[in-house]
Amino acid sequence: MDQWTKVIAASVSPIIVISACGLLCLAFYNRMAAIVNRLRTASCRRLHPIRRNSIEPNTPSFFSRRGNREH
């Protein structure tokens, strides 16, 4: 009976270690993906700045950008 507990303990230990390594890899991957997403957003904003005041709301170019042809 004592040998069975050693066999079970020896077979369960690698499963726990593999699961722990998988969880750590997933956590690091999620953090890296968040950092890459922020870098992409910052790069996109730097390359294409938002021009909110460049188009007046009641001009034809404003309506054509919104997709509304009616004025």
FENMO-V140823 format. One record per helix or strand. SS is the DSSP state (@ for helix, = for strand). FROM is the first residue (numbers start at 1). LEN is the number of residues. If there is no record, write none. Layout:
SS	FROM	LEN
SS	FROM	LEN
//
This chain:
@	2	46
@	60	7
//
